[in-house]
Amino acid sequence: MIDENKLAQLDSEQLQEISELEARIGVTLVAYDNMAGLDETPPPPSPS
């Protein structure tokens, strides 16, 4: 099964509305790029 990525492109007004919502409900919403770093080799494990 292939997962479908859903991306949002928000304008400044939408970002402002999200910021106001965060302040109103006391949370911080976090967004990340799940495609970032796919071409990079993962770092080696840290020594124990």
C-alpha positions in Angstrom: 0.0 0.0 0.0 1.4 3.4 -0.9 0.8 6.3 1.5 -0.4 9.5 -0.1 1.3 12.7 0.9 -0.9 15.7 1.4 0.7 19.0 1.3 -0.6 22.4 2.2 0.6 25.7 0.7 -0.6 28.4 3.1 -0.6 32.1 2.4 0.2 34.8 5.0 -3.4 35.2 6.0 -3.9 31.5 6.7 -0.6 31.4 8.7 -1.9 34.3 10.8 -5.1 32.5 11.4 -3.2 29.4 12.5 -1.0 31.5 14.9 -4.2 33.0 16.4 -5.7 29.6 16.9 -2.5 28.3 18.5 -2.6 31.3 21.0 -6.3 30.8 21.7 -6.0 27.1 22.5 -2.5 27.2 24.1 -0.7 24.9 21.8 2.1 25.0 19.2 1.4 23.2 15.9 4.4 21.7 14.2 4.8 21.1 10.5 7.7 19.3 8.9 8.8 18.2 5.5 8.6 14.4 5.4 10.5 14.4 2.2 13.5 16.3 3.5 16.7 14.3 3.8 15.6 11.3 1.9 18.7 11.6 -0.3 21.0 11.9 2.7 22.8 9.0 4.4 21.7 8.7 8.0 24.3 9.7 10.6 26.2 6.8 12.2 25.1 5.7 15.7 26.7 7.6 18.6 29.2 5.6 20.6 28.0 4.2 23.9 
